Amino acid sequence: MANVWHGIRLLARISLNCTKKDNINGLVRQFGHLSTAQPFMPTYCARSMLLKHIASQNAFIQSSYFTSTANNNSPMPSESSLDTTSDYTVVEKKNEGEIIQNINTAVENKDSRLFAVVHICGKQYKITTEDIIMIKLWFDPTIGDKIRLEKVLMVGGKDYTLVGRPILSRDSVKIEATVVEKTLSHYRVKYKYRKRKRVRRFKLSRNIHTMLVINSIEVNPIKC
């Protein structure tokens, strides 16, 4: 509050060209709000009067500004006169049908190697044909089972990429894999010790790992 009051006093002195020796009551008397017959006024009254005077001065400045602009026939700047330059410019806008046709042409050529991002057991894996991925959680299929991965988040090649929202449909992409191995991980040691409490706990744990081989990734043409 002290800093605010010092700022008010500074504004009052600047507006009246006063020095630091002038006290608060003297500043208020120069505003014309007090008569010279009053020798003393409480500080809070002087503060309130200073605030009212500064507010009135601001209102007077704004009113004089609007009066001068009205006399000069120079209106306030409108939104249309401001700089509305965009961050980009559309050079060429392609049609949706043309984009789909280009993607279908690239799909039918099958020149590039395809990749995909799949969701298995709560994790995402980026795969391609003949990759071996390791799933570090329990997976139901047994060794030798051929499965189809349903949750495909993304698939693409050299010239295009299809992104699901959140996954691609079964009609557009097909990924097949084979379970080749189910094994246990290396031993993990869990040791707990509390000094001077005769508490010692030693435990070994192993997690189940499932190995998958990606057989094929197929992308079908997009239907309009």
Sequence and secondary structure as in RCSB ss.txt:
>XXXX:A:sequence
MANVWHGIRLLARISLNCTKKDNINGLVRQFGHLSTAQPFMPTYCARSMLLKHIASQNAFIQSSYFTSTANNNSP
MPSESSLDTTSDYTVVEKKNEGEIIQNINTAVENKDSRLFAVVHICGKQYKITTEDIIMIKLWFDPTIGDKIRLE
KVLMVGGKDYTLVGRPILSRDSVKIEATVVEKTLSHYRVKYKYRKRKRVRRFKLSRNIHTMLVINSIEVNPIKC
>XXXX:A:secstr
 HHHHHHHHHHHHHHHT  TTS HHHHHHHHTSS TT     HHHHHHHHHHHHHHHHHHHHHHHHHHHHHTT  
   TTTS    S   S    HHHHHHHHHHHHHH  S  EEEEEETTEEEEEETT EEEE S     TT EEE  
 EEEEE SS EEE SSS  TTTEEEEEEEEEEEE   EEEEEEETTTTEEEEEEE  EEEEEEEEEEEE     
